[in-house]
Amino acid sequence: MEAVKDAEPELDGPSLWRQRDFMLLWSGQTVSEMGSAVTQIALPLLAVVALKASTFQVGLLTAATTVAFAVIALPAGALVDRGSKRSIMIVCNILRLLIIGSVPVASALGTLTMTQLYVVAVAAGACTVFFDVSYQSYVPSLVRAEYRMDANGKLGTTQAFAQLGGPGLGGGLTAVLGAAGAMTADAISYAVSVVSILGIRAREEPPLARPVDETLRSRIAEGLGFVVRHRILRRVVACSATVNLFSGMSQALTMVYLVRVLHVRPGLTGLIVAVAAVGGVAGGVFAGRLARKIGSARIIWLSMLVFSAPQMIAGAAWPGWGVLLFPLGWGSAYFAGMVYNVAQVSYRQSVTPPELMGRMNAAVRWVVSGTLPLGGILGGALGTLIGVRPALWLALIGAWAAGWFVFFSPLRHLRDVPQPRPVPALASGSTR
């Protein structure tokens, strides 16, 4: 049984700070997230400034960065479950290093074109799909169940911090190095992440043997079927998808609301949004503590129906000092959203069998990510038809009301998420 012992997530001390493997993953992911945030600023700037791209071309470039989630998320989940998640993460980051690194090289040689930027956006996006599905599925291999809420909270804090500081860092690097030079920082960040993952000692359980005649389609269907049939999981996905739909509406309306309704100077809009984003960082920091105090299951619906309720005041802001209501309301939305995300990801990891983890995460990402662009279109249309403020009110109320999906589910009767049960078949199989 020694192989089973070696494969267990390490538990060296009373907190994650003492768990070497997770700290390596987290530190590498922190650097990588900051690098990606730089590229989010530098890539469209490079298209606009260096290649004189039209508004339509920039829109296509933005869409190209996210299209992979809709196209390959489900097959990615099936493939991730068949291989080593750690190896997939390493390969994806090496590929992203080369893909992103090709941009400053082409710029220096004077051969950069919009076609290359489109290819870079799609290819890097495809690698991101495989990496994200793998790393969310890999965390349970590193961290025992009692630490997963804290682990996901730390990873969520990293994402929120990158959203908060990344645009400023990207703008600063672009000012000093140019947009192409700034993307070099992102390429380097992937190298740092590769080194960090290579240093992880823990190894995953080998995938279960599958029927020889099993098809990719049947594996995808198995993952989707698990999500749909699970009484609580399907409610969580419905809640998340609905939140993303109305969040997409809010994002489409935010700048118009600030500039045209609240008369905020364009130069201050970024500062206001950044102040609100502090709520997301706070949510990641405190999610684990709140879950321990309130309950790791109870916090899922409380975060949506109670913590997010103050977001409504953002729709009541007015020009002048009343603008302060916007970051207060938006900050509560960021806080509640981060607590909810940390809690629901931890729940998904706890109730999903290891052999389905990749497909479950891919299925959830596929459904949830698909509603975000629809929300953007809906927000723009409703803002034109009924006005910006009424459309924003509708988006805020809709995002809050999504919490009823999880309230009217068995989660309401649970305090804590059930701990995953050991699977003897996996243990015995690993010794043979």
GIHU-V379190 format. One record per residue. N is the residue number from 1. PHI is phi in whole degrees, 0 to 359 (999 if undefined). D_CENTER is the distance of its C-alpha to the mean C-alpha in Angstrom with 2 decimals. Layout:
n->[N;N]
phi->[PHI;PHI]
d_center->[D_CENTER;D_CENTER]
//
This chain:
n->[1;2;3;4;5;6;7;8;9;10;11;12;13;14;15;16;17;18;19;20;21;22;23;24;25;26;27;28;29;30;31;32;33;34;35;36;37;38;39;40;41;42;43;44;45;46;47;48;49;50;51;52;53;54;55;56;57;58;59;60;61;62;63;64;65;66;67;68;69;70;71;72;73;74;75;76;77;78;79;80;81;82;83;84;85;86;87;88;89;90;91;92;93;94;95;96;97;98;99;100;101;102;103;104;105;106;107;108;109;110;111;112;113;114;115;116;117;118;119;120;121;122;123;124;125;126;127;128;129;130;131;132;133;134;135;136;137;138;139;140;141;142;143;144;145;146;147;148;149;150;151;152;153;154;155;156;157;158;159;160;161;162;163;164;165;166;167;168;169;170;171;172;173;174;175;176;177;178;179;180;181;182;183;184;185;186;187;188;189;190;191;192;193;194;195;196;197;198;199;200;201;202;203;204;205;206;207;208;209;210;211;212;213;214;215;216;217;218;219;220;221;222;223;224;225;226;227;228;229;230;231;232;233;234;235;236;237;238;239;240;241;242;243;244;245;246;247;248;249;250;251;252;253;254;255;256;257;258;259;260;261;262;263;264;265;266;267;268;269;270;271;272;273;274;275;276;277;278;279;280;281;282;283;284;285;286;287;288;289;290;291;292;293;294;295;296;297;298;299;300;301;302;303;304;305;306;307;308;309;310;311;312;313;314;315;316;317;318;319;320;321;322;323;324;325;326;327;328;329;330;331;332;333;334;335;336;337;338;339;340;341;342;343;344;345;346;347;348;349;350;351;352;353;354;355;356;357;358;359;360;361;362;363;364;365;366;367;368;369;370;371;372;373;374;375;376;377;378;379;380;381;382;383;384;385;386;387;388;389;390;391;392;393;394;395;396;397;398;399;400;401;402;403;404;405;406;407;408;409;410;411;412;413;414;415;416;417;418;419;420;421;422;423;424;425;426;427;428;429;430;431;432]
phi->[999;298;298;294;298;294;277;291;300;288;218;279;198;282;212;294;299;264;259;302;297;295;298;295;299;295;295;296;291;298;297;295;297;295;297;295;295;295;295;301;273;288;297;294;297;299;296;287;278;276;251;53;293;282;301;296;295;294;298;298;296;297;296;297;287;245;296;298;299;285;268;240;301;294;299;299;299;295;287;299;292;265;233;276;297;298;295;298;298;296;298;299;288;296;296;294;302;291;294;293;295;292;291;297;295;296;296;294;276;76;247;291;225;296;302;297;297;298;297;299;298;291;294;295;296;296;297;296;301;296;294;297;297;291;286;294;278;275;307;299;283;260;234;291;305;290;253;293;299;295;297;293;296;293;295;293;299;301;297;294;294;295;295;283;263;300;301;294;296;298;296;294;295;296;295;272;255;87;297;294;297;298;291;299;298;294;300;296;298;290;296;298;296;300;299;297;292;298;280;287;271;298;240;281;294;297;300;296;296;246;303;299;272;290;260;299;298;292;292;297;298;296;293;297;297;299;295;292;280;286;301;271;300;294;290;297;295;299;297;297;295;292;301;295;301;283;292;299;300;299;297;292;262;303;294;296;297;294;279;266;262;265;58;279;296;308;294;263;298;298;295;297;294;295;299;296;294;302;301;294;298;298;299;294;292;261;303;297;294;297;296;293;281;263;127;289;270;299;295;297;277;295;298;280;266;251;296;272;303;298;298;300;293;298;284;260;296;223;303;91;295;296;300;299;296;295;296;294;293;294;298;294;294;298;299;298;297;291;300;299;298;300;292;286;295;297;296;301;294;280;259;260;299;307;288;249;301;296;292;297;298;294;297;295;298;297;291;291;292;292;276;296;295;298;297;298;295;296;297;297;292;291;299;285;281;245;106;292;295;300;294;293;303;299;295;294;294;297;296;293;295;301;298;293;302;275;293;274;212;301;302;298;262;250;271;235;290;301;288;298;274;298;249;304;300;293;296;293;295;285;265;251]
d_center->[36.29;35.40;32.58;30.89;31.30;29.86;26.73;25.94;23.17;25.02;26.07;28.00;28.07;27.23;23.77;20.85;22.46;25.14;23.04;23.27;21.01;17.95;18.86;19.06;15.60;14.19;16.49;15.73;11.96;12.87;15.21;13.04;10.26;13.36;14.88;12.19;12.45;16.16;16.07;14.36;17.57;20.00;19.58;20.65;23.16;24.66;25.13;26.76;28.88;29.88;30.00;30.88;28.42;29.01;26.67;26.34;25.52;22.75;21.34;21.58;19.88;16.86;16.82;17.31;14.01;12.16;15.08;14.30;11.65;14.60;17.19;16.34;13.45;16.24;18.58;15.99;15.51;19.30;19.89;17.51;19.49;22.67;22.10;21.15;17.43;18.42;20.50;17.95;15.54;18.62;19.75;16.52;16.53;20.25;19.90;17.36;19.85;22.63;20.99;19.87;23.10;25.18;24.62;26.50;29.07;29.79;29.94;32.45;34.50;34.53;33.24;29.81;29.44;27.04;27.18;25.80;22.90;22.09;22.34;20.20;17.39;17.61;18.19;15.44;13.00;14.60;14.27;10.53;10.43;12.81;11.30;7.84;10.05;12.54;10.96;9.57;13.10;14.78;14.16;16.87;19.23;19.08;18.99;21.37;20.55;21.89;19.50;16.19;15.46;16.20;14.24;10.93;12.08;12.72;9.47;7.89;10.92;10.36;7.24;9.51;12.46;11.38;10.93;14.26;16.21;14.89;16.79;19.87;19.79;19.31;22.17;24.31;23.99;24.66;27.72;29.04;28.16;27.54;24.43;25.11;25.83;22.63;20.70;22.72;20.76;17.54;19.68;21.01;17.67;17.06;20.56;19.88;16.93;19.36;22.03;19.95;18.99;22.63;23.78;22.21;25.20;23.90;24.08;22.65;25.02;26.23;25.17;27.72;30.41;29.92;32.73;33.89;34.02;30.48;28.74;25.18;25.45;26.60;23.74;21.20;23.36;23.43;19.66;19.58;22.74;21.43;18.68;21.29;24.05;22.34;23.60;20.82;17.81;18.76;19.05;15.59;14.25;16.77;15.71;11.99;13.25;15.88;13.83;11.78;15.26;16.76;13.97;14.54;18.17;17.78;16.03;18.86;21.43;20.44;22.30;25.19;25.51;25.62;28.02;30.24;30.36;30.03;31.64;29.33;30.20;27.62;27.54;26.42;23.55;21.07;22.49;22.18;18.50;17.95;20.05;18.05;14.76;16.63;16.06;12.36;13.65;16.37;14.29;12.54;16.08;17.92;15.81;17.68;20.99;20.73;19.96;23.00;25.17;24.32;23.14;19.90;20.44;22.02;19.25;16.98;19.45;20.81;17.61;17.55;21.32;22.55;20.11;18.86;22.47;23.30;20.94;23.95;25.90;23.84;25.71;28.99;28.85;31.89;33.05;34.19;33.26;31.59;28.65;27.62;26.66;23.71;21.74;22.87;21.63;18.38;17.86;18.44;15.85;13.18;14.72;14.92;11.43;10.12;13.01;12.39;8.83;10.33;13.39;12.37;10.32;13.49;15.66;14.39;14.99;18.37;19.74;18.85;21.46;20.46;21.80;19.46;16.20;14.89;16.20;14.90;11.22;11.99;13.95;11.48;8.85;12.07;13.38;10.63;9.59;13.36;14.26;12.49;15.09;17.77;17.24;17.76;20.96;22.09;21.64;23.71;26.30;26.77;26.88;29.73;31.50;31.50;30.54;27.52;27.98;28.65;25.64;23.43;25.15;24.42;20.68;20.66;22.85;20.94;17.60;19.70;21.67;18.73;19.14;22.44;20.91;20.06;23.17;25.47;24.42;25.71;23.05;25.42;28.03;26.04;25.63;23.54;21.49;24.03;23.88;23.51;26.98;28.18;28.79;32.25;32.04;29.24;31.21;34.46;33.03;31.69;35.24;36.77]
//
